[in-house]
Amino acid sequence: MAQGRRVERVAALIRREVSELLVHGLKDERIALGMVSVTTVEVAGDLQHCKIFVSIFGSEDDRQEALAGLKSATPFVKGELGRRLKLRRTPEVIFQLDRGIEKGTTVLGLLNQLGRQRLERGEIPAGSDEPGVDELTRDDSPA
């Protein structure tokens, strides 16, 4: 079990250091096109490989450009991790696009759409305690 805790600690350290590199260390203009954030880091049990999942806000073209910039910066990121973490052996770094936030936003949009349809059909009374109804009936338009 101690091995699992070590892997988790190393993953947390890598996440922190890569996030810091994204803010201050990487100067590639492609990465600056989209707002890039590290969502998850998965480290292999032998600490030889790590997958860094990133969320990139922007258009699909911006996402692809930013991901290409991250992949080209992989040797630099690995070198910086080696210097900062002082591990016996620095893991191989692989950047992957995390579409979890995008999928979550899509699901929330679908739920809101279904709620509006139910409200329009009268299946939900306007003053109902059902979750999400207040958001559907609230008027956010300026007066």
Z-matrix of the N, CA and C atoms (Angstrom, degrees):
N
C 1 1.449
C 2 1.525 1 111.45
N 3 1.323 2 117.02 1 -29.28
C 4 1.462 3 119.76 2 178.40
C 5 1.521 4 110.32 3 -63.42
N 6 1.325 5 116.88 4 -32.52
C 7 1.457 6 120.68 5 178.60
C 8 1.531 7 110.35 6 -62.34
N 9 1.324 8 118.18 7 -40.62
C 10 1.462 9 122.38 8 179.02
C 11 1.513 10 112.25 9 -64.31
N 12 1.323 11 116.45 10 -40.16
C 13 1.470 12 119.77 11 178.45
C 14 1.520 13 110.75 12 -66.17
N 15 1.314 14 116.69 13 -38.26
C 16 1.473 15 119.90 14 178.20
C 17 1.527 16 110.48 15 -63.04
N 18 1.321 17 117.19 16 -43.86
C 19 1.462 18 121.11 17 179.13
C 20 1.529 19 109.66 18 -61.65
N 21 1.322 20 117.24 19 -42.99
C 22 1.463 21 120.83 20 178.47
C 23 1.530 22 111.53 21 -63.12
N 24 1.330 23 116.92 22 -41.52
C 25 1.472 24 120.14 23 178.83
C 26 1.525 25 111.05 24 -64.51
N 27 1.337 26 116.42 25 -43.10
C 28 1.461 27 120.01 26 178.83
C 29 1.522 28 110.10 27 -63.73
N 30 1.336 29 117.25 28 -41.02
C 31 1.471 30 120.58 29 178.20
C 32 1.525 31 110.67 30 -61.85
N 33 1.319 32 117.62 31 -42.15
C 34 1.467 33 121.05 32 178.82
C 35 1.532 34 110.89 33 -64.74
N 36 1.326 35 116.81 34 -40.62
C 37 1.467 36 120.34 35 178.14
C 38 1.525 37 111.25 36 -64.91
N 39 1.328 38 116.32 37 -42.23
C 40 1.461 39 120.02 38 179.00
C 41 1.522 40 109.81 39 -63.74
N 42 1.322 41 116.71 40 -41.85
C 43 1.469 42 120.48 41 179.27
C 44 1.530 43 110.41 42 -60.28
N 45 1.321 44 116.12 43 -45.31
C 46 1.466 45 120.11 44 -179.38
C 47 1.528 46 111.33 45 -63.81
N 48 1.332 47 116.71 46 -46.07
C 49 1.460 48 120.56 47 -176.99
C 50 1.530 49 112.21 48 -68.19
N 51 1.329 50 117.51 49 -40.03
C 52 1.459 51 119.82 50 179.22
C 53 1.527 52 109.80 51 -68.36
N 54 1.325 53 117.59 52 -37.76
C 55 1.468 54 120.20 53 175.87
C 56 1.524 55 110.33 54 -60.91
N 57 1.315 56 116.37 55 -41.82
C 58 1.466 57 121.06 56 177.28
C 59 1.530 58 110.44 57 -63.69
N 60 1.325 59 117.11 58 -41.06
C 61 1.468 60 120.63 59 177.96
C 62 1.530 61 111.39 60 -63.73
N 63 1.311 62 117.22 61 -37.67
C 64 1.461 63 120.19 62 179.33
C 65 1.526 64 111.32 63 -63.57
N 66 1.313 65 116.38 64 -34.27
C 67 1.460 66 120.31 65 -178.37
C 68 1.531 67 110.86 66 -80.83
N 69 1.331 68 117.45 67 -45.14
C 70 1.464 69 119.99 68 -170.31
C 71 1.525 70 115.78 69 -118.07
N 72 1.333 71 118.68 70 -18.47
C 73 1.456 72 118.27 71 -169.14
C 74 1.502 73 116.96 72 -103.15
N 75 1.336 74 118.27 73 -30.77
C 76 1.460 75 120.41 74 -175.30
C 77 1.523 76 110.14 75 -95.56
N 78 1.309 77 116.20 76 126.23
C 79 1.467 78 121.44 77 -175.58
C 80 1.528 79 112.54 78 -106.13
N 81 1.311 80 118.23 79 8.11
C 82 1.462 81 121.90 80 -178.93
C 83 1.529 82 109.74 81 -67.31
N 84 1.320 83 116.36 82 125.81
C 85 1.463 84 121.16 83 -177.58
C 86 1.523 85 112.24 84 -65.72
N 87 1.325 86 117.56 85 -27.18
C 88 1.463 87 120.33 86 179.40
C 89 1.524 88 111.19 87 -64.54
N 90 1.325 89 116.11 88 -34.94
C 91 1.459 90 120.08 89 -179.45
C 92 1.523 91 110.33 90 -70.52
N 93 1.324 92 116.64 91 -31.16
C 94 1.461 93 120.76 92 -179.52
C 95 1.527 94 112.49 93 -74.57
N 96 1.347 95 118.55 94 -13.46
C 97 1.472 96 121.21 95 -179.56
C 98 1.528 97 111.83 96 -62.24
N 99 1.313 98 116.81 97 -41.06
C 100 1.456 99 120.98 98 179.67
C 101 1.511 100 109.54 99 -117.02
N 102 1.316 101 116.55 100 152.63
C 103 1.452 102 119.99 101 177.09
C 104 1.533 103 107.13 102 -76.74
N 105 1.318 104 116.84 103 111.90
C 106 1.457 105 123.05 104 -173.65
C 107 1.517 106 109.40 105 -102.90
N 108 1.335 107 116.21 106 131.93
C 109 1.462 108 120.01 107 174.25
C 110 1.522 109 109.23 108 -139.03
N 111 1.323 110 115.18 109 146.27
C 112 1.461 111 121.38 110 179.10
C 113 1.517 112 107.64 111 -83.49
N 114 1.333 113 116.79 112 122.82
C 115 1.460 114 119.89 113 -179.57
C 116 1.525 115 111.92 114 -96.51
N 117 1.333 116 116.83 115 -43.20
C 118 1.463 117 120.79 116 -176.56
C 119 1.517 118 109.41 117 -149.00
N 120 1.316 119 115.45 118 149.21
C 121 1.466 120 121.12 119 172.04
C 122 1.522 121 107.18 120 -127.45
N 123 1.330 122 115.99 121 125.08
C 124 1.462 123 121.61 122 176.20
C 125 1.518 124 107.98 123 -110.45
N 126 1.317 125 116.11 124 122.79
C 127 1.459 126 121.56 125 -179.79
C 128 1.524 127 108.32 126 -112.70
N 129 1.322 128 116.15 127 134.73
C 130 1.463 129 120.98 128 177.88
C 131 1.528 130 109.74 129 -65.05
N 132 1.303 131 115.88 130 154.54
C 133 1.463 132 121.19 131 -178.02
C 134 1.518 133 113.68 132 -59.07
N 135 1.342 134 117.26 133 -28.95
C 136 1.464 135 120.41 134 179.50
C 137 1.530 136 112.27 135 -90.79
N 138 1.338 137 117.03 136 4.34
C 139 1.468 138 123.86 137 178.08
C 140 1.532 139 112.96 138 62.17
N 141 1.337 140 117.48 139 23.81
C 142 1.458 141 120.68 140 -178.72
C 143 1.529 142 112.85 141 -93.97
N 144 1.321 143 116.89 142 -23.80
C 145 1.461 144 121.03 143 -177.02
C 146 1.523 145 109.42 144 -136.62
N 147 1.333 146 115.47 145 146.36
C 148 1.460 147 118.66 146 172.75
C 149 1.523 148 109.45 147 -142.10
N 150 1.317 149 114.93 148 138.57
C 151 1.451 150 122.08 149 174.86
C 152 1.517 151 107.16 150 -103.68
N 153 1.311 152 115.34 151 126.57
C 154 1.458 153 120.60 152 179.31
C 155 1.522 154 106.73 153 -109.27
N 156 1.332 155 115.99 154 113.02
C 157 1.453 156 121.26 155 -179.94
C 158 1.517 157 108.43 156 -91.13
N 159 1.331 158 115.54 157 127.82
C 160 1.451 159 121.20 158 -178.37
C 161 1.522 160 109.92 159 -121.21
N 162 1.322 161 114.65 160 145.30
C 163 1.444 162 122.14 161 173.04
C 164 1.519 163 107.23 162 -106.27
N 165 1.324 164 116.06 163 130.91
C 166 1.465 165 120.43 164 -177.07
C 167 1.518 166 108.03 165 -123.07
N 168 1.326 167 115.38 166 119.08
C 169 1.459 168 121.39 167 179.30
C 170 1.520 169 108.92 168 -89.42
N 171 1.312 170 116.25 169 128.77
C 172 1.456 171 120.82 170 179.35
C 173 1.510 172 109.92 171 147.42
N 174 1.324 173 116.01 172 -172.48
C 175 1.461 174 120.50 173 179.44
C 176 1.531 175 109.84 174 -70.69
N 177 1.314 176 115.55 175 167.74
C 178 1.465 177 120.21 176 -179.95
C 179 1.526 178 110.99 177 -61.85
N 180 1.331 179 117.30 178 -37.38
C 181 1.464 180 120.25 179 177.34
C 182 1.529 181 111.03 180 -64.40
N 183 1.344 182 116.50 181 -42.06
C 184 1.469 183 120.62 182 177.76
C 185 1.523 184 110.57 183 -62.29
N 186 1.337 185 116.38 184 -39.92
C 187 1.470 186 120.30 185 179.20
C 188 1.524 187 110.80 186 -61.53
N 189 1.324 188 115.65 187 -46.88
C 190 1.467 189 119.56 188 -177.94
C 191 1.527 190 111.27 189 -65.41
N 192 1.332 191 116.49 190 -40.41
C 193 1.467 192 120.43 191 178.04
C 194 1.531 193 110.95 192 -64.68
N 195 1.333 194 116.49 193 -45.00
C 196 1.466 195 120.24 194 -179.72
C 197 1.525 196 110.80 195 -64.16
N 198 1.337 197 117.11 196 -40.69
C 199 1.463 198 120.56 197 178.65
C 200 1.533 199 110.33 198 -65.46
N 201 1.330 200 117.04 199 -38.59
C 202 1.470 201 120.22 200 176.39
C 203 1.528 202 110.16 201 -64.11
N 204 1.340 203 117.08 202 -39.19
C 205 1.461 204 120.65 203 176.82
C 206 1.518 205 112.03 204 -63.64
N 207 1.325 206 116.38 205 -41.11
C 208 1.468 207 120.16 206 178.22
C 209 1.527 208 110.79 207 -65.07
N 210 1.317 209 116.52 208 -41.76
C 211 1.464 210 119.21 209 -179.56
C 212 1.527 211 111.21 210 -66.01
N 213 1.323 212 117.06 211 -35.17
C 214 1.463 213 118.01 212 177.98
C 215 1.529 214 111.44 213 -74.02
N 216 1.320 215 117.45 214 -22.64
C 217 1.467 216 121.49 215 178.72
C 218 1.529 217 112.34 216 -88.80
N 219 1.328 218 117.58 217 1.94
C 220 1.468 219 121.24 218 -176.54
C 221 1.530 220 113.26 219 -55.47
N 222 1.333 221 120.48 220 -45.97
C 223 1.476 222 118.65 221 178.89
C 224 1.536 223 112.24 222 -61.11
N 225 1.331 224 116.96 223 -39.65
C 226 1.464 225 120.04 224 177.91
C 227 1.523 226 110.66 225 -63.60
N 228 1.342 227 116.54 226 -44.32
C 229 1.473 228 121.17 227 -179.78
C 230 1.522 229 109.81 228 -62.18
N 231 1.325 230 117.16 229 -43.58
C 232 1.469 231 120.20 230 179.59
C 233 1.528 232 110.48 231 -62.29
N 234 1.334 233 117.39 232 -42.99
C 235 1.465 234 120.50 233 178.27
C 236 1.517 235 112.47 234 -62.67
N 237 1.333 236 116.28 235 -42.40
C 238 1.469 237 119.97 236 178.48
C 239 1.522 238 111.29 237 -65.34
N 240 1.331 239 116.68 238 -40.37
C 241 1.467 240 119.36 239 177.13
C 242 1.522 241 110.75 240 -61.98
N 243 1.327 242 117.00 241 -40.33
C 244 1.463 243 120.78 242 178.11
C 245 1.514 244 111.78 243 -61.42
N 246 1.330 245 116.79 244 -41.92
C 247 1.471 246 120.03 245 179.78
C 248 1.530 247 111.90 246 -70.87
N 249 1.319 248 116.52 247 -40.20
C 250 1.465 249 119.93 248 -174.32
C 251 1.525 250 113.65 249 -79.72
N 252 1.328 251 117.50 250 -37.47
C 253 1.466 252 120.31 251 -174.29
C 254 1.525 253 113.43 252 -91.03
N 255 1.312 254 117.09 253 -20.90
C 256 1.468 255 121.87 254 179.04
C 257 1.531 256 112.53 255 53.38
N 258 1.326 257 114.87 256 45.42
C 259 1.463 258 120.01 257 174.87
C 260 1.518 259 108.94 258 -83.51
N 261 1.320 260 116.41 259 156.97
C 262 1.464 261 120.00 260 178.05
C 263 1.522 262 109.86 261 -59.81
N 264 1.323 263 115.73 262 -41.34
C 265 1.460 264 120.42 263 178.47
C 266 1.526 265 108.38 264 -138.90
N 267 1.311 266 116.44 265 127.21
C 268 1.464 267 120.93 266 -178.73
C 269 1.524 268 109.54 267 -79.39
N 270 1.330 269 117.58 268 131.44
C 271 1.470 270 119.49 269 -178.63
C 272 1.526 271 112.28 270 -68.78
N 273 1.326 272 115.60 271 151.83
C 274 1.461 273 121.43 272 172.47
C 275 1.523 274 107.38 273 -67.99
N 276 1.318 275 116.49 274 137.65
C 277 1.463 276 121.73 275 -174.60
C 278 1.519 277 109.95 276 -106.97
N 279 1.326 278 115.32 277 132.35
C 280 1.456 279 121.81 278 175.60
C 281 1.526 280 107.57 279 -129.01
N 282 1.327 281 117.21 280 123.44
C 283 1.457 282 121.70 281 176.22
C 284 1.519 283 109.29 282 -92.47
N 285 1.335 284 115.83 283 133.56
C 286 1.460 285 121.10 284 176.44
C 287 1.516 286 109.37 285 -133.69
N 288 1.323 287 114.89 286 145.65
C 289 1.454 288 120.90 287 179.34
C 290 1.519 289 109.53 288 -78.05
N 291 1.327 290 116.60 289 128.54
C 292 1.460 291 122.55 290 178.16
C 293 1.520 292 108.01 291 -98.14
N 294 1.300 293 116.30 292 114.71
C 295 1.463 294 120.90 293 -178.39
C 296 1.529 295 111.48 294 -98.13
N 297 1.312 296 118.04 295 12.70
C 298 1.466 297 121.92 296 -177.82
C 299 1.516 298 112.98 297 -62.74
N 300 1.317 299 118.02 298 -43.79
C 301 1.455 300 121.18 299 -179.65
C 302 1.525 301 109.62 300 -66.44
N 303 1.316 302 116.36 301 -41.08
C 304 1.462 303 121.19 302 178.35
C 305 1.526 304 110.55 303 -61.65
N 306 1.328 305 116.81 304 -43.96
C 307 1.465 306 120.59 305 178.86
C 308 1.525 307 110.88 306 -65.59
N 309 1.319 308 116.78 307 -38.96
C 310 1.466 309 120.60 308 178.10
C 311 1.514 310 111.87 309 -62.93
N 312 1.314 311 117.04 310 -40.88
C 313 1.458 312 121.45 311 178.05
C 314 1.522 313 110.50 312 -64.31
N 315 1.329 314 116.33 313 -40.08
C 316 1.464 315 120.55 314 177.99
C 317 1.523 316 110.54 315 -62.89
N 318 1.321 317 117.29 316 -44.18
C 319 1.463 318 121.11 317 -179.92
C 320 1.526 319 110.47 318 -63.65
N 321 1.330 320 117.60 319 -43.73
C 322 1.462 321 120.02 320 177.93
C 323 1.526 322 111.34 321 -61.71
N 324 1.320 323 117.24 322 -39.85
C 325 1.459 324 120.57 323 177.12
C 326 1.519 325 111.86 324 -61.97
N 327 1.337 326 116.88 325 -42.04
C 328 1.461 327 120.81 326 177.99
C 329 1.524 328 111.58 327 -65.25
N 330 1.335 329 116.94 328 -40.91
C 331 1.465 330 120.07 329 178.37
C 332 1.521 331 111.03 330 -63.65
N 333 1.324 332 117.32 331 -42.03
C 334 1.465 333 119.99 332 177.57
C 335 1.520 334 111.14 333 -63.86
N 336 1.330 335 116.84 334 -39.77
C 337 1.465 336 121.06 335 178.76
C 338 1.531 337 110.01 336 -63.00
N 339 1.331 338 117.38 337 -44.89
C 340 1.464 339 120.93 338 177.92
C 341 1.520 340 111.34 339 -62.37
N 342 1.326 341 116.61 340 -40.92
C 343 1.458 342 120.53 341 178.58
C 344 1.520 343 111.66 342 -62.36
N 345 1.335 344 116.94 343 -41.63
C 346 1.472 345 120.63 344 178.05
C 347 1.526 346 110.79 345 -63.62
N 348 1.336 347 115.95 346 -41.60
C 349 1.467 348 119.69 347 179.09
C 350 1.527 349 111.07 348 -63.08
N 351 1.338 350 116.80 349 -42.70
C 352 1.466 351 120.10 350 178.48
C 353 1.518 352 110.88 351 -64.84
N 354 1.316 353 117.10 352 -37.38
C 355 1.464 354 121.25 353 178.84
C 356 1.524 355 110.65 354 -66.40
N 357 1.341 356 116.40 355 -41.89
C 358 1.462 357 120.49 356 179.12
C 359 1.520 358 112.00 357 -65.16
N 360 1.330 359 117.09 358 -35.65
C 361 1.463 360 120.60 359 179.70
C 362 1.518 361 112.05 360 -79.59
N 363 1.314 362 117.50 361 -6.53
C 364 1.459 363 121.03 362 179.11
C 365 1.516 364 114.24 363 82.56
N 366 1.314 365 117.41 364 13.91
C 367 1.466 366 120.76 365 179.39
C 368 1.520 367 111.52 366 -73.94
N 369 1.322 368 116.47 367 -21.54
C 370 1.465 369 121.87 368 -179.82
C 371 1.526 370 106.91 369 -121.46
N 372 1.334 371 118.73 370 122.34
C 373 1.466 372 119.39 371 175.11
C 374 1.523 373 110.24 372 -66.65
N 375 1.317 374 117.82 373 148.21
C 376 1.464 375 122.70 374 -175.18
C 377 1.518 376 112.93 375 -59.33
N 378 1.314 377 119.95 376 -33.29
C 379 1.466 378 121.97 377 -178.86
C 380 1.507 379 113.08 378 -97.70
N 381 1.312 380 117.94 379 24.11
C 382 1.460 381 122.90 380 -174.10
C 383 1.521 382 112.02 381 -68.65
N 384 1.343 383 114.91 382 154.48
C 385 1.467 384 121.28 383 176.11
C 386 1.523 385 111.43 384 -88.24
N 387 1.314 386 117.70 385 2.94
C 388 1.453 387 121.10 386 -178.07
C 389 1.524 388 110.04 387 -64.32
N 390 1.338 389 117.40 388 136.42
C 391 1.467 390 120.21 389 -177.79
C 392 1.520 391 111.54 390 -57.93
N 393 1.330 392 114.94 391 137.93
C 394 1.445 393 120.97 392 175.72
C 395 1.513 394 114.78 393 90.18
N 396 1.326 395 117.68 394 -13.95
C 397 1.458 396 120.09 395 -176.98
C 398 1.519 397 110.49 396 -68.41
N 399 1.326 398 117.65 397 -38.43
C 400 1.467 399 119.89 398 179.49
C 401 1.524 400 111.19 399 -60.25
N 402 1.330 401 117.47 400 -38.70
C 403 1.452 402 120.29 401 178.95
C 404 1.524 403 111.29 402 -67.22
N 405 1.342 404 116.53 403 -32.85
C 406 1.461 405 120.10 404 -178.21
C 407 1.514 406 112.11 405 -76.63
N 408 1.333 407 117.71 406 -31.43
C 409 1.461 408 120.94 407 -176.34
C 410 1.509 409 113.25 408 -94.92
N 411 1.321 410 117.45 409 -11.62
C 412 1.453 411 121.00 410 -178.83
C 413 1.522 412 109.83 411 -71.15
N 414 1.316 413 116.35 412 138.22
C 415 1.466 414 120.98 413 178.61
C 416 1.508 415 108.26 414 -98.77
N 417 1.355 416 116.32 415 108.01
C 418 1.459 417 121.17 416 -179.04
C 419 1.515 418 112.64 417 -96.08
N 420 1.330 419 116.91 418 4.54
C 421 1.456 420 118.87 419 -178.16
C 422 1.523 421 110.20 420 -74.84
N 423 1.337 422 117.68 421 145.64
C 424 1.459 423 120.02 422 -179.63
C 425 1.529 424 110.59 423 -68.42
N 426 1.318 425 116.82 424 145.04
C 427 1.468 426 121.33 425 -176.70
C 428 1.502 427 111.90 426 -81.57
